[in-house]
Every structure is written in structure tokens, then in C-alpha cells.
Amino acid sequence: MENVAFLPSLGPTEMVIILVVLMLLIGAKKNAELARGIGKSMGEFKKAKNDFEKELLLGEKKPNKN
């Protein structure tokens, strides 16, 4: 795993421990909201990626008019 620029000395294990502690501090309600937001963002990202790939494929299939 690559080091994060602002956390160069932390390994993957330390990052997981920090995430677990943060999740415990934030609480269950906020964790659910955060997970829901991340899920929606990932869905939007995948949709945008698929739309972009479709446009690229359509662009390749269209013949040039030159």
C-alpha cells in the first residue's frame, strides 16, 4: 500500500486502527449516514464512468467525415 502524502510513516495496520477508533468516536448514527453518503458517491462515480466509457466507444464507432 502506498503511503499517504501527509501520513508518510503510517502503515496499513495503523490506518485501520485509526479508522476503527474514529468510527467508535463518531457513533453508530453518523457511521450509517457516512456509509450511505459513500455508497451514493460510489454509485454516482460508477455511473459517470460507465457513461464516459459509452461515449468513448460511440466515438470510436462513428466514421470520420473527412
Residue frames as a rotation matrix with the C-alpha (Angstrom) as fourth column:
MET 1
0.581 0.814 0.000 0.00
0.814 -0.581 0.000 0.00
0.000 0.000 -1.000 0.00
GLU 2
-0.162 -0.643 0.749 1.34
0.571 -0.680 -0.460 3.41
0.805 0.353 0.477 -0.91
ASN 3
-0.510 -0.068 -0.857 1.97
0.810 -0.373 -0.453 5.92
-0.289 -0.925 0.246 1.82
VAL 4
0.632 0.727 0.269 -0.37
0.762 -0.646 -0.044 8.85
0.142 0.233 -0.962 2.00
ALA 5
0.085 -0.681 0.727 1.49
0.431 -0.633 -0.643 12.12
0.898 0.368 0.240 1.40
PHE 6
0.118 -0.004 0.993 0.57
-0.626 -0.776 0.071 13.70
0.771 -0.630 -0.094 4.72
LEU 7
0.687 0.083 0.722 0.97
-0.660 0.489 0.571 10.44
-0.306 -0.869 0.390 6.70
PRO 8
0.306 -0.601 -0.738 4.23
-0.762 0.311 -0.568 9.00
0.571 0.736 -0.363 5.36
SER 9
-0.687 -0.702 0.188 5.12
-0.663 0.500 -0.557 6.88
0.297 -0.507 -0.809 8.41
LEU 10
-0.105 0.726 0.680 1.76
-0.739 0.400 -0.542 5.11
-0.665 -0.559 0.494 8.87
GLY 11
-0.977 -0.185 -0.107 1.30
-0.211 0.769 0.603 1.62
-0.029 0.612 -0.791 7.52
PRO 12
-0.416 0.871 -0.261 -1.96
-0.252 0.165 0.953 -0.09
0.874 0.463 0.151 6.60
THR 13
-0.221 0.311 -0.924 -2.39
0.792 0.611 0.016 -1.58
0.569 -0.728 -0.381 10.08
GLU 14
-0.785 -0.124 -0.607 -2.06
0.512 -0.680 -0.524 1.79
-0.348 -0.722 0.598 11.79
MET 15
-0.869 0.491 -0.067 -4.53
-0.438 -0.697 0.568 3.36
0.232 0.523 0.820 9.35
VAL 16
-0.230 0.803 -0.550 -7.10
0.172 0.590 0.789 0.64
0.958 0.087 -0.274 10.05
ILE 17
-0.367 0.041 -0.929 -6.71
0.921 0.152 -0.358 1.14
0.127 -0.988 -0.093 13.80
ILE 18
-0.944 0.006 -0.330 -7.19
0.059 -0.981 -0.186 4.90
-0.325 -0.195 0.925 13.41
LEU 19
-0.649 0.746 -0.149 -10.31
-0.408 -0.176 0.896 4.35
0.642 0.643 0.418 11.28
VAL 20
-0.164 0.581 -0.797 -11.80
0.601 0.700 0.387 1.96
0.782 -0.415 -0.464 13.86
VAL 21
-0.587 -0.104 -0.803 -11.16
0.769 -0.381 -0.513 4.42
-0.253 -0.919 0.304 16.70
LEU 22
-0.956 0.246 -0.158 -12.71
-0.281 -0.922 0.266 7.26
-0.081 0.299 0.951 14.67
MET 23
-0.432 0.838 -0.335 -15.76
-0.098 0.325 0.940 5.14
0.897 0.439 -0.058 13.91
LEU 24
-0.201 0.324 -0.924 -16.21
0.893 0.449 -0.037 4.39
0.403 -0.833 -0.380 17.60
LEU 25
-0.775 -0.155 -0.613 -15.89
0.462 -0.801 -0.381 8.07
-0.431 -0.579 0.692 18.49
ILE 26
-0.896 0.441 -0.054 -18.33
-0.351 -0.630 0.693 9.24
0.272 0.640 0.719 15.82
GLY 27
-0.476 0.746 0.465 -21.09
-0.449 0.248 -0.858 6.83
-0.756 -0.618 0.217 16.78
ALA 28
-0.545 0.290 0.787 -23.49
0.535 0.843 0.059 4.48
-0.646 0.453 -0.614 15.03
LYS 29
0.534 0.839 -0.105 -25.88
0.462 -0.394 -0.795 7.09
-0.708 0.376 -0.598 13.64
LYS 30
0.450 -0.444 -0.775 -23.16
-0.646 -0.761 0.061 9.13
-0.617 0.473 -0.629 11.99
ASN 31
-0.629 -0.694 0.350 -21.48
-0.290 0.627 0.723 5.97
-0.721 0.354 -0.595 10.71
ALA 32
-0.113 0.682 0.723 -24.71
0.712 0.563 -0.420 4.94
-0.693 0.467 -0.549 8.97
GLU 33
0.807 0.398 -0.436 -25.06
0.059 -0.789 -0.611 8.39
-0.587 0.468 -0.661 7.40
LEU 34
0.039 -0.898 -0.437 -21.43
-0.736 -0.322 0.595 8.35
-0.675 0.299 -0.674 6.34
ALA 35
-0.655 -0.251 0.713 -21.72
0.140 0.887 0.441 4.88
-0.743 0.389 -0.545 4.80
ARG 36
0.348 0.863 0.365 -24.89
0.670 0.043 -0.741 5.91
-0.655 0.503 -0.564 2.96
GLY 37
0.728 -0.122 -0.674 -23.16
-0.361 -0.905 -0.225 9.00
-0.583 0.407 -0.703 1.58
ILE 38
-0.382 -0.924 -0.027 -20.13
-0.598 0.225 0.769 7.00
-0.704 0.310 -0.639 0.49
GLY 39
-0.401 0.315 0.860 -22.39
0.509 0.857 -0.077 4.45
-0.761 0.407 -0.505 -1.21
LYS 40
0.715 0.697 -0.058 -24.26
0.383 -0.459 -0.802 7.15
-0.585 0.551 -0.595 -3.10
SER 41
0.409 -0.649 -0.641 -21.00
-0.683 -0.684 0.257 8.77
-0.605 0.333 -0.723 -4.16
MET 42
-0.610 -0.647 0.458 -19.62
-0.220 0.693 0.686 5.46
-0.761 0.318 -0.565 -5.39
GLY 43
0.031 0.722 0.692 -22.82
0.702 0.477 -0.529 4.82
-0.712 0.502 -0.492 -7.37
GLU 44
0.853 0.262 -0.452 -22.61
-0.050 -0.820 -0.570 8.25
-0.520 0.509 -0.686 -9.00
PHE 45
-0.027 -0.951 -0.307 -18.93
-0.730 -0.191 0.656 7.70
-0.683 0.242 -0.689 -9.80
LYS 46
-0.571 -0.149 0.808 -19.64
0.239 0.911 0.337 4.32
-0.786 0.386 -0.484 -11.42
LYS 47
0.482 0.821 0.306 -22.49
0.620 -0.073 -0.781 5.80
-0.619 0.566 -0.544 -13.45
ALA 48
0.708 -0.285 -0.647 -20.29
-0.477 -0.868 -0.140 8.65
-0.521 0.408 -0.750 -14.67
LYS 49
-0.394 -0.903 0.173 -17.51
-0.517 0.373 0.771 6.18
-0.760 0.214 -0.613 -15.52
ASN 50
-0.301 0.365 0.881 -19.91
0.592 0.796 -0.127 3.99
-0.747 0.484 -0.456 -17.50
ASP 51
0.783 0.603 -0.152 -21.35
0.299 -0.579 -0.758 7.00
-0.546 0.548 -0.634 -19.34
PHE 52
0.329 -0.763 -0.557 -17.82
-0.718 -0.584 0.377 8.15
-0.613 0.276 -0.740 -20.20
GLU 53
-0.600 -0.558 0.574 -16.87
-0.120 0.772 0.625 4.69
-0.791 0.305 -0.530 -21.49
LYS 54
0.196 0.763 0.615 -20.05
0.696 0.334 -0.636 4.57
-0.691 0.553 -0.465 -23.62
GLU 55
0.840 0.097 -0.534 -19.20
-0.192 -0.868 -0.459 7.93
-0.508 0.488 -0.710 -25.16
LEU 56
-0.164 -0.971 -0.175 -15.68
-0.699 -0.010 0.715 6.74
-0.696 0.240 -0.677 -25.96
LEU 57
-0.539 0.005 0.842 -17.00
0.342 0.915 0.214 3.59
-0.770 0.404 -0.495 -27.63
LEU 58
0.564 0.801 0.201 -19.59
0.572 -0.204 -0.795 5.55
-0.595 0.563 -0.573 -29.61
GLY 59
0.591 -0.431 -0.682 -16.90
-0.544 -0.837 0.058 7.98
-0.596 0.337 -0.729 -30.71
GLU 60
-0.511 -0.829 0.228 -14.73
-0.421 0.473 0.774 5.11
-0.749 0.300 -0.591 -31.97
LYS 61
-0.305 0.467 0.830 -17.59
0.612 0.764 -0.205 3.52
-0.729 0.446 -0.519 -33.91
LYS 62
0.723 0.585 -0.369 -18.61
0.131 -0.640 -0.757 6.70
-0.679 0.499 -0.539 -35.76
PRO 63
0.221 -0.658 0.720 -16.82
0.973 0.201 -0.114 7.03
-0.070 0.726 0.685 -39.11
ASN 64
-0.406 -0.449 -0.796 -14.83
0.346 -0.882 0.321 10.16
-0.845 -0.145 0.514 -39.80
LYS 65
0.668 0.726 0.166 -16.45
0.480 -0.249 -0.841 12.55
-0.569 0.641 -0.515 -42.28
ASN 66
0.128 -0.711 -0.691 -13.11
-0.448 -0.663 0.599 13.68
-0.885 0.233 -0.404 -43.76
